[in-house]
Amino acid sequence: MKLFVPQISPSFGGWLGGGLFFRTIVALLLPVGFDEVYYYLYSRHLAWSYFDHPLMVGLTTGLGWWTTGLILPLTLRVGALGLYTLSLGLLYLTARHLFDEKTGMLALAIGSLSPILWIAFGVLTSPDNGLIFFWTLTLLLAAWEFIPHRFSSTSSLSTANYQPSYRIALIGLTVGLACLSKYHGFVLGAGLLGFCLTSRRSRRALTSPWLAIAVLLFGLTLLPLWVWNGQNEWFSFRFHLFMRFEGDGMPNPYRVLDALGTWLLGMVYLFPAIGVPLWWSTGQSLLLHIQTWLQPPLTGGEWVARDRLALILWLSLPIAVGFTLLGGKQAIFPAWPAPGFWGLTLLLAHSVTRWRVVIVRRWLWGTGLFLGTLVLVALLHLSVGLLQKPGNFSLLGGWVPVAQDGSTALLDVGQLRSRFAQTPELQQALANSDFIFTDEFYLSGYVDMALHPLTPQPITCFSQDPRGFAFWDESTTWLGQTALYVTLQSLHGDRDALVAEFQPYFQTLEPMAEVPLTRGGTVTDTVLVYQASDMQQVYEYPYP
């Protein structure tokens, strides 16, 4: 039998290369976010796992600056840029296997255009970088294992003809690596189990010896997670399953309107021109899948089409719908349901293959041009204050007063590093200090990024929301030592209260310097630096 090998479209390299180039420009110019500087600290404090995430994000964040020696926004995002490019390639292969070449190219295009996908997975360093790579690899392996290729012989489409293969063991490994990236990976594993239980043909995999190997590989892959949590009272699981929902101790009623608002925001993050048809095609596919269950026994081709839809829906809907519904109970992060959107792009891409060519071109070009313009304006505002009021580069005088511009909270680490390097007094203070501390966990990340090339002193955080610092803490070794306390004026309305909070921990705590931070020639915040001498007592964290 002649093996059919579909050719890769010339546009494949254009979408991958063009998308990577565009995302690299964004990664170069976009200031580092709060979560990103915190994950940078993971790469400073390598461990088997962390307070709120498994270990993979520390490795992917550190990859760029470990290899280059440069601590810059771009080097922190090297892992994100590379893994997302590979993930897009895997998504294309999956769509091509399940449907056809045209669907593969459209899935690649949608993944390259939808903001929540390429920003959350392909620009910002985050646990989602590793998660979406191993998620897509799992989906591809499952497609190869459970869904016969459309060019397979008619006899191979028989439900009795399926023989479980070594790919099941590989799926156990890739699901484990997804879990080692982010806890969402457990939902991926549950979705695969649901698919196999509801598919007559694929159910045979659950009694295969390959499943035992898959379970073994899954457990071994997660050893770092088990070891760290076992040593730390299973803190990560307690945090995600209970602590983050405790709030102020008062019952939090479910609000349907909040869930609806979460769904609408998801549309915005996807971009409405993509979000609306994505949910429409998902609804149609779900209805079609339900209809096939109500029909008499299916022919080979019909059950293949049903299992194809089932695989995508089982691996996508639980997380897309689940986290959207969770929005009725508490605020969720935009990236939480995004892995589900990622899988549903396959259904949208296949649906779009039935559109007229001219409509598809206008849709892709219009979406790309609009989003590209929007991203350009946003980058110019974040870097030079295009829309702020006042500012040297403000467009038409600006619209957003600096005091009301939340984007100023994203600090320019290069500017902060330069200000410290050009101030002899601060340089001497760094040399005379044993450690540095801030009062916000994310601020410690910004300060570490800015100052590490200038000083080897460790940086910590004294706060009742310390995140990983509660586990990295070395304050018992700092008793009797001198520190620099670095904070932001915007975080404190009363400087006397600021001093009073930490005065009991040191013999003296004196103001030393003020460092203005500017954007477009306008001061956006001021870094306050205090000299703290002779630490008297250990700072008490609320956990572990």
VEXDREN-2710 file (C-alpha; in Angstrom, 1 decimal):
% VEXDREN-2710
k/r/px/py/pz
1/MET/0.0/0.0/0.0
2/LYS/1.3/3.4/-1.0
3/LEU/1.7/5.8/2.0
4/PHE/0.2/9.2/1.4
5/VAL/2.4/12.0/2.8
6/PRO/0.7/15.4/2.4
7/GLN/3.0/18.3/1.5
8/ILE/3.5/21.2/3.8
9/SER/2.2/24.4/2.4
10/PRO/4.8/27.1/1.6
11/SER/2.7/29.4/3.8
12/PHE/3.6/27.3/6.8
13/GLY/7.1/28.8/7.2
14/GLY/5.7/32.3/6.5
15/TRP/3.2/32.1/9.4
16/LEU/5.7/30.5/11.8
17/GLY/8.6/32.9/10.9
18/GLY/6.5/36.0/10.6
19/GLY/4.7/35.3/13.9
20/LEU/8.0/34.6/15.7
21/PHE/9.5/37.9/14.3
22/PHE/6.4/39.9/15.4
23/ARG/6.3/38.3/18.9
24/THR/10.1/38.9/19.3
25/ILE/9.6/42.6/18.7
26/VAL/6.8/42.7/21.3
27/ALA/8.9/40.7/23.7
28/LEU/11.7/43.2/23.3
29/LEU/9.7/46.3/23.9
30/LEU/7.0/45.2/26.3
31/PRO/7.9/46.0/30.0
32/VAL/8.2/43.0/32.3
33/GLY/4.9/42.2/34.1
34/PHE/4.3/41.4/37.8
35/ASP/4.1/37.7/37.3
36/GLU/7.1/37.6/35.0
37/VAL/9.4/39.2/37.5
38/TYR/8.1/36.7/40.0
39/TYR/8.9/33.8/37.7
40/TYR/12.3/35.3/37.1
41/LEU/12.8/34.8/40.9
42/TYR/12.0/31.1/40.4
43/SER/15.0/30.9/38.1
44/ARG/17.1/32.5/40.9
45/HIS/15.8/30.1/43.5
46/LEU/15.8/26.7/41.7
47/ALA/13.8/24.1/43.6
48/TRP/11.8/20.9/42.9
49/SER/8.6/23.0/43.0
50/TYR/7.3/26.3/44.2
51/PHE/4.6/27.9/46.3
52/ASP/2.0/28.2/43.5
53/HIS/3.5/26.4/40.4
54/PRO/5.5/23.4/39.5
55/LEU/9.2/23.7/38.4
56/MET/8.9/24.0/34.6
57/VAL/8.3/27.8/34.6
58/GLY/11.6/28.4/36.5
59/LEU/13.5/26.5/33.8
60/THR/11.8/28.1/30.8
61/THR/12.2/31.6/32.3
62/GLY/15.8/31.1/33.1
63/LEU/16.8/29.6/29.8
64/GLY/17.4/32.9/28.0
65/TRP/19.3/34.8/30.7
66/TRP/21.3/31.7/31.9
67/THR/22.7/31.2/28.3
68/THR/23.3/34.8/27.5
69/GLY/24.2/36.3/30.9
70/LEU/21.9/39.2/30.1
71/ILE/18.9/40.0/32.3
72/LEU/16.5/41.8/30.0
73/PRO/12.8/41.5/29.1
74/LEU/13.7/39.7/25.9
75/THR/16.0/37.1/27.5
76/LEU/13.3/36.2/30.1
77/ARG/10.9/35.5/27.2
78/VAL/13.2/33.3/25.1
79/GLY/11.5/30.1/26.4
80/ALA/8.1/31.5/25.6
81/LEU/9.0/32.5/22.1
82/GLY/10.6/29.2/21.2
83/LEU/8.0/26.9/22.8
84/TYR/5.1/28.7/21.3
85/THR/6.6/28.4/17.8
86/LEU/6.9/24.7/18.4
87/SER/3.4/24.5/19.8
88/LEU/2.0/26.2/16.6
89/GLY/3.8/23.6/14.5
90/LEU/2.3/20.8/16.6
91/LEU/-1.2/22.4/16.3
92/TYR/-0.8/22.5/12.5
93/LEU/0.2/18.8/12.5
94/THR/-2.7/17.9/14.7
95/ALA/-5.2/19.7/12.5
96/ARG/-3.8/18.2/9.4
97/HIS/-4.1/14.7/10.7
98/LEU/-7.6/15.1/12.1
99/PHE/-8.9/17.1/9.1
100/ASP/-6.8/18.3/6.2
101/GLU/-4.0/20.7/5.1
102/LYS/-6.3/23.7/4.8
103/THR/-7.5/23.2/8.3
104/GLY/-4.0/23.0/9.5
105/MET/-3.0/26.3/7.9
106/LEU/-6.0/28.0/9.3
107/ALA/-5.4/26.7/12.8
108/LEU/-1.8/28.0/12.5
109/ALA/-3.2/31.4/11.4
110/ILE/-5.7/31.7/14.2
111/GLY/-3.1/30.7/16.8
112/SER/-0.8/33.4/15.4
113/LEU/-3.5/36.1/15.5
114/SER/-5.7/35.6/18.6
115/PRO/-4.3/37.9/21.3
116/ILE/-4.9/35.8/24.4
117/LEU/-3.1/32.8/22.7
118/TRP/0.0/34.5/21.3
119/ILE/0.5/36.9/24.2
120/ALA/-0.2/34.5/27.1
121/PHE/1.5/31.5/25.6
122/GLY/4.0/33.0/23.2
123/VAL/5.3/36.3/24.6
124/LEU/5.0/36.5/28.4
125/THR/7.1/34.1/30.4
126/SER/4.6/32.0/32.4
127/PRO/3.7/28.4/33.3
128/ASP/1.5/28.3/30.2
129/ASN/4.6/28.2/27.9
130/GLY/5.5/24.7/28.9
131/LEU/1.8/23.7/29.5
132/ILE/0.6/24.5/26.0
133/PHE/3.6/22.8/24.4
134/PHE/3.1/19.5/26.2
135/TRP/-0.7/20.0/25.9
136/THR/-0.5/20.2/22.1
137/LEU/2.0/17.3/22.0
138/THR/-0.4/15.2/24.0
139/LEU/-3.2/16.1/21.7
140/LEU/-1.1/15.2/18.6
141/LEU/-0.1/11.8/20.1
142/ALA/-3.7/11.1/21.1
143/ALA/-4.9/12.0/17.5
144/TRP/-2.3/9.6/16.0
145/GLU/-3.2/6.9/18.5
146/PHE/-7.0/7.1/18.5
147/ILE/-8.1/8.7/15.2
148/PRO/-7.2/6.8/12.0
149/HIS/-5.8/9.0/9.3
150/ARG/-8.4/10.1/6.6
151/PHE/-6.3/8.2/4.0
152/SER/-6.3/5.0/5.9
153/SER/-7.8/1.9/4.2
154/THR/-11.5/1.2/4.8
155/SER/-10.8/-2.0/6.7
156/SER/-8.6/-0.1/9.3
157/LEU/-11.7/2.0/10.2
158/SER/-13.3/-1.0/12.0
159/THR/-13.8/-0.4/15.7
160/ALA/-12.4/-4.0/16.3
161/ASN/-9.3/-3.2/14.4
162/TYR/-7.7/-0.9/16.9
163/GLN/-4.6/-2.1/18.8
164/PRO/-3.2/0.1/21.6
165/SER/0.4/1.1/20.9
166/TYR/3.4/2.6/22.6
167/ARG/2.0/6.1/22.1
168/ILE/-0.2/5.5/25.1
169/ALA/3.0/5.3/27.2
170/LEU/4.3/8.5/25.6
171/ILE/0.9/10.2/26.4
172/GLY/1.5/9.3/30.1
173/LEU/4.8/11.1/29.9
174/THR/3.6/14.2/28.1
175/VAL/0.6/14.6/30.4
176/GLY/3.0/14.4/33.3
177/LEU/5.2/17.1/31.8
178/ALA/2.1/19.3/31.3
179/CYS/1.3/18.9/35.0
180/LEU/4.9/19.7/35.8
181/SER/4.3/23.0/33.9
182/LYS/1.0/24.0/35.4
183/TYR/-1.7/22.2/37.4
184/HIS/-4.1/22.6/34.4
185/GLY/-2.4/19.4/33.2
186/PHE/-4.4/17.3/35.5
187/VAL/-7.6/18.6/33.7
188/LEU/-5.9/17.4/30.4
189/GLY/-5.4/14.0/31.9
190/ALA/-9.0/13.8/33.1
191/GLY/-10.3/14.9/29.6
192/LEU/-8.3/12.0/28.0
193/LEU/-9.8/9.5/30.5
194/GLY/-13.3/10.8/29.7
195/PHE/-12.7/10.5/26.0
196/CYS/-11.5/6.9/26.3
197/LEU/-14.4/5.9/28.6
198/THR/-17.0/7.3/26.1
199/SER/-15.4/5.9/22.9
200/ARG/-16.1/2.3/22.2
201/ARG/-13.0/1.9/20.2
202/SER/-10.6/3.8/22.4
203/ARG/-11.8/2.2/25.6
204/ARG/-9.6/-0.7/24.7
205/ALA/-6.6/1.4/25.7
206/LEU/-7.8/1.3/29.3
207/THR/-7.1/-2.4/29.5
208/SER/-3.8/-2.3/27.6
209/PRO/-0.4/-3.1/29.2
210/TRP/0.7/0.2/27.7
211/LEU/-1.6/2.0/30.2
212/ALA/0.4/0.6/33.1
213/ILE/3.6/2.0/31.6
214/ALA/1.9/5.3/31.0
215/VAL/0.8/5.5/34.6
216/LEU/4.3/4.7/35.8
217/LEU/5.9/7.3/33.5
218/PHE/3.3/9.9/34.7
219/GLY/4.1/9.2/38.4
220/LEU/7.8/9.3/37.8
221/THR/7.6/12.5/35.9
222/LEU/5.8/14.2/38.8
223/LEU/8.3/13.1/41.4
224/PRO/9.7/16.6/41.8
225/LEU/6.1/17.8/42.6
226/TRP/5.5/15.0/45.1
227/VAL/8.9/15.5/46.8
228/TRP/8.6/19.2/47.3
229/ASN/5.0/19.1/48.5
230/GLY/5.7/16.2/50.8
231/GLN/8.5/18.3/52.4
232/ASN/6.2/21.4/52.6
233/GLU/2.9/20.0/54.0
234/TRP/1.4/19.7/50.5
235/PHE/1.3/23.5/50.4
236/SER/0.8/23.9/46.6
237/PHE/-2.3/21.7/46.6
238/ARG/-3.7/23.3/49.7
239/PHE/-3.2/26.8/48.1
240/HIS/-4.9/26.0/44.8
241/LEU/-7.7/23.8/46.2
242/PHE/-8.6/25.7/49.4
243/MET/-6.6/28.8/50.3
244/ARG/-7.2/30.9/47.2
245/PHE/-11.0/30.5/47.7
246/GLU/-11.1/31.4/51.4
247/GLY/-11.1/35.2/50.9
248/ASP/-12.2/37.0/54.0
249/GLY/-14.0/34.0/55.5
250/MET/-17.4/35.1/54.4
251/PRO/-19.5/33.0/52.0
252/ASN/-19.1/34.1/48.4
253/PRO/-22.4/33.6/46.5
254/TYR/-22.4/32.5/42.9
255/ARG/-23.3/35.3/40.5
256/VAL/-24.5/34.3/37.0
257/LEU/-23.9/37.8/35.7
258/ASP/-20.2/37.5/36.8
259/ALA/-19.9/34.3/34.8
260/LEU/-21.5/36.0/31.8
261/GLY/-19.0/38.8/32.2
262/THR/-16.1/36.4/32.3
263/TRP/-17.4/34.8/29.1
264/LEU/-17.7/38.2/27.4
265/LEU/-14.2/39.1/28.5
266/GLY/-12.9/35.9/27.1
267/MET/-14.4/37.0/23.8
268/VAL/-12.5/40.3/24.0
269/TYR/-9.2/38.5/24.8
270/LEU/-9.7/36.1/21.9
271/PHE/-10.7/39.2/19.8
272/PRO/-14.4/39.2/18.8
273/ALA/-13.7/38.4/15.2
274/ILE/-12.2/35.2/16.4
275/GLY/-14.1/34.6/19.6
276/VAL/-17.7/34.8/18.2
277/PRO/-17.1/32.3/15.4
278/LEU/-15.0/30.1/17.7
279/TRP/-17.9/29.6/20.2
280/TRP/-20.4/29.3/17.3
281/SER/-18.4/26.5/15.7
282/THR/-17.9/24.8/19.1
283/GLY/-21.7/24.9/19.7
284/GLN/-22.4/23.4/16.3
285/SER/-19.8/20.7/16.8
286/LEU/-21.2/19.8/20.3
287/LEU/-24.7/19.5/18.9
288/LEU/-23.5/17.4/16.0
289/HIS/-21.6/15.1/18.4
290/ILE/-24.7/14.7/20.6
291/GLN/-26.8/13.8/17.5
292/THR/-24.4/11.0/16.5
293/TRP/-24.9/9.4/19.9
294/LEU/-28.7/9.2/19.2
295/GLN/-28.2/7.6/15.8
296/PRO/-28.2/3.8/15.0
297/PRO/-24.8/2.1/14.8
298/LEU/-22.4/4.1/12.7
299/THR/-20.3/3.2/9.7
300/GLY/-16.5/3.4/9.9
301/GLY/-16.2/6.9/8.6
302/GLU/-19.0/8.1/10.7
303/TRP/-17.6/6.9/14.0
304/VAL/-14.2/8.3/13.1
305/ALA/-15.8/11.7/12.6
306/ARG/-17.6/11.4/15.9
307/ASP/-14.4/10.4/17.8
308/ARG/-12.5/13.2/16.2
309/LEU/-15.0/15.7/17.6
310/ALA/-15.1/13.9/20.9
311/LEU/-11.3/14.1/21.3
312/ILE/-11.2/17.8/20.7
313/LEU/-14.2/18.5/22.9
314/TRP/-13.1/16.4/25.8
315/LEU/-9.6/18.0/25.8
316/SER/-10.9/21.6/25.4
317/LEU/-14.4/22.2/26.8
318/PRO/-13.8/21.2/30.4
319/ILE/-11.1/23.8/30.9
320/ALA/-12.7/26.5/28.6
321/VAL/-16.2/26.2/30.2
322/GLY/-15.0/25.2/33.7
323/PHE/-13.0/28.3/34.3
324/THR/-15.5/30.5/32.6
325/LEU/-18.2/29.2/35.0
326/LEU/-15.7/29.7/37.9
327/GLY/-15.8/33.4/37.1
328/GLY/-19.2/33.5/38.7
329/LYS/-17.6/32.6/42.0
330/GLN/-14.3/34.6/41.9
331/ALA/-12.2/36.6/39.5
332/ILE/-10.1/34.5/37.2
333/PHE/-7.0/35.3/35.2
334/PRO/-7.5/35.5/31.4
335/ALA/-5.0/32.7/30.7
336/TRP/-6.9/30.1/32.9
337/PRO/-9.5/29.0/30.2
338/ALA/-7.1/29.7/27.3
339/PRO/-5.8/26.1/26.8
340/GLY/-9.4/25.2/26.1
341/PHE/-9.6/28.0/23.5
342/TRP/-6.4/26.6/22.0
343/GLY/-8.0/23.2/21.3
344/LEU/-11.2/24.8/20.0
345/THR/-9.3/26.6/17.3
346/LEU/-9.2/23.3/15.5
347/LEU/-13.0/23.3/15.3
348/LEU/-13.0/26.9/14.2
349/ALA/-10.3/26.3/11.6
350/HIS/-12.3/23.4/10.1
351/SER/-15.4/25.5/10.0
352/VAL/-13.6/28.3/8.2
353/THR/-12.6/25.9/5.4
354/ARG/-16.2/26.1/4.3
355/TRP/-16.2/29.9/4.0
356/ARG/-15.6/31.6/0.6
357/VAL/-11.9/32.3/0.0
358/VAL/-12.4/36.1/-0.3
359/ILE/-14.1/36.2/3.0
360/VAL/-11.3/34.2/4.7
361/ARG/-8.7/36.5/3.3
362/ARG/-10.5/39.6/4.4
363/TRP/-11.1/38.1/7.8
364/LEU/-7.4/37.2/8.4
365/TRP/-6.0/40.4/6.9
366/GLY/-8.5/42.6/8.7
367/THR/-7.9/40.9/12.0
368/GLY/-4.1/41.1/11.6
369/LEU/-4.0/44.7/10.6
370/PHE/-6.4/45.9/13.3
371/LEU/-4.5/43.9/16.0
372/GLY/-1.1/44.9/14.7
373/THR/-2.1/48.6/14.9
374/LEU/-3.5/48.2/18.4
375/VAL/-0.3/46.4/19.6
376/LEU/1.8/49.2/18.1
377/VAL/-0.1/51.9/19.9
378/ALA/0.1/49.9/23.2
379/LEU/3.8/49.3/22.9
380/LEU/4.4/53.0/22.2
381/HIS/2.4/54.0/25.2
382/LEU/4.1/51.5/27.5
383/SER/7.6/52.5/26.4
384/VAL/7.3/56.3/25.8
385/GLY/3.9/57.3/27.1
386/LEU/2.1/57.9/23.8
387/LEU/-1.3/58.4/25.4
388/GLN/-0.2/59.7/28.8
389/LYS/-0.8/63.3/30.0
390/PRO/1.6/65.0/30.2
391/GLY/4.6/63.6/28.3
392/ASN/7.3/64.5/25.8
393/PHE/5.9/62.0/23.3
394/SER/2.2/62.3/24.0
395/LEU/-0.1/62.2/21.0
396/LEU/-2.2/65.4/20.8
397/GLY/-1.3/66.3/24.3
398/GLY/-2.3/62.9/25.7
399/TRP/-5.5/61.5/27.3
400/VAL/-4.6/59.6/30.4
401/PRO/-3.3/61.5/33.4
402/VAL/-0.1/59.9/34.8
403/ALA/-1.7/59.5/38.3
404/GLN/-4.5/57.4/36.7
405/ASP/-2.4/55.4/34.3
406/GLY/-2.1/51.9/35.7
407/SER/0.5/50.9/33.1
408/THR/3.1/53.0/35.0
409/ALA/3.1/50.2/37.6
410/LEU/5.2/48.1/35.1
411/LEU/8.7/49.3/36.0
412/ASP/11.5/49.9/33.5
413/VAL/14.2/47.7/35.0
414/GLY/16.8/49.1/32.6
415/GLN/16.1/52.6/33.8
416/LEU/16.2/51.6/37.4
417/ARG/19.5/49.8/36.9
418/SER/20.9/52.9/35.2
419/ARG/19.8/55.2/38.0
420/PHE/21.4/53.1/40.7
421/ALA/24.6/52.7/38.6
422/GLN/24.9/56.5/38.1
423/THR/24.4/57.4/41.8
424/PRO/27.7/56.9/43.8
425/GLU/25.8/57.1/47.1
426/LEU/23.6/54.1/46.1
427/GLN/26.6/52.2/44.7
428/GLN/28.4/52.6/48.1
429/ALA/25.2/51.6/50.0
430/LEU/24.9/48.4/47.9
431/ALA/28.5/47.5/48.6
432/ASN/28.0/48.0/52.4
433/SER/24.8/46.0/52.6
434/ASP/24.4/42.3/53.3
435/PHE/21.0/41.9/51.7
436/ILE/18.1/43.9/50.2
437/PHE/14.4/43.6/50.9
438/THR/11.2/45.1/49.6
439/ASP/7.6/44.9/50.9
440/GLU/6.0/43.4/47.8
441/PHE/6.9/40.1/46.2
442/TYR/6.7/41.4/42.6
443/LEU/8.8/44.5/43.5
444/SER/11.6/42.2/44.7
445/GLY/11.6/40.7/41.2
446/TYR/12.0/44.1/39.6
447/VAL/14.7/45.1/42.0
448/ASP/16.6/41.9/41.5
449/MET/16.4/42.2/37.7
450/ALA/17.7/45.7/37.9
451/LEU/20.4/45.3/40.6
452/HIS/21.8/41.8/40.1
453/PRO/24.3/42.9/37.5
454/LEU/25.5/45.6/39.9
455/THR/25.6/43.6/43.2
456/PRO/25.6/40.0/44.3
457/GLN/23.6/40.7/47.5
458/PRO/20.5/38.5/47.9
459/ILE/17.1/40.1/47.7
460/THR/14.0/39.1/49.8
461/CYS/10.5/40.3/50.6
462/PHE/9.1/41.1/54.0
463/SER/5.3/41.0/53.4
464/GLN/2.2/39.1/54.6
465/ASP/1.8/38.0/51.0
466/PRO/5.3/36.8/50.4
467/ARG/4.6/33.9/48.0
468/GLY/7.7/31.9/47.4
469/PHE/9.8/34.0/49.7
470/ALA/8.3/32.3/52.7
471/PHE/10.1/29.1/51.5
472/TRP/13.3/30.8/50.2
473/ASP/13.7/32.9/53.4
474/GLU/17.2/33.1/55.0
475/SER/16.4/35.7/57.6
476/THR/17.9/33.7/60.4
477/THR/21.3/34.1/58.8
478/TRP/20.8/37.9/58.5
479/LEU/20.4/38.7/62.2
480/GLY/22.8/41.4/63.1
481/GLN/23.4/42.4/59.4
482/THR/22.7/45.5/57.4
483/ALA/20.1/45.8/54.7
484/LEU/18.8/48.2/52.1
485/TYR/15.0/48.6/52.1
486/VAL/13.6/49.5/48.6
487/THR/10.0/50.4/48.0
488/LEU/7.8/52.7/45.9
489/GLN/6.2/55.9/46.8
490/SER/3.0/54.8/45.1
491/LEU/2.7/52.0/47.6
492/HIS/2.7/54.2/50.6
493/GLY/0.6/57.3/51.4
494/ASP/2.3/57.8/54.8
495/ARG/6.0/57.5/55.0
496/ASP/6.0/57.5/58.8
497/ALA/3.9/54.4/58.8
498/LEU/6.3/52.9/56.2
499/VAL/9.2/53.3/58.7
500/ALA/7.1/52.2/61.7
501/GLU/6.3/48.9/60.0
502/PHE/9.9/47.7/59.8
503/GLN/11.6/49.7/62.5
504/PRO/11.1/47.0/65.1
505/TYR/13.2/44.6/63.0
506/PHE/16.3/46.8/62.9
507/GLN/18.3/48.9/65.3
508/THR/18.0/51.8/62.9
509/LEU/16.0/52.5/59.8
510/GLU/16.9/55.8/58.0
511/PRO/15.9/57.3/54.7
512/MET/18.9/57.4/52.3
513/ALA/17.8/58.3/48.7
514/GLU/14.9/58.9/46.4
515/VAL/15.2/57.7/42.8
516/PRO/12.6/59.1/40.3
517/LEU/11.4/56.9/37.5
518/THR/10.2/58.7/34.3
519/ARG/8.4/57.9/31.1
520/GLY/8.2/60.4/28.3
521/GLY/10.0/63.0/30.5
522/THR/7.4/62.8/33.3
523/VAL/8.0/61.3/36.7
524/THR/5.7/58.2/37.1
525/ASP/6.9/57.0/40.4
526/THR/9.7/57.3/42.9
527/VAL/11.8/54.6/44.4
528/LEU/12.5/55.1/48.1
529/VAL/15.7/53.7/49.5
530/TYR/16.3/53.2/53.3
531/GLN/19.4/52.0/55.2
532/ALA/18.5/49.4/57.8
533/SER/21.2/48.4/60.2
534/ASP/21.6/45.5/62.7
535/MET/18.6/43.2/62.1
536/GLN/17.2/42.4/65.5
537/GLN/14.5/39.7/64.9
538/VAL/13.4/37.3/62.2
539/TYR/10.4/38.4/60.1
540/GLU/7.4/36.2/60.6
541/TYR/5.6/35.0/57.5
542/PRO/2.0/33.8/57.5
543/TYR/3.1/30.4/56.2
544/PRO/4.3/27.7/55.7
END
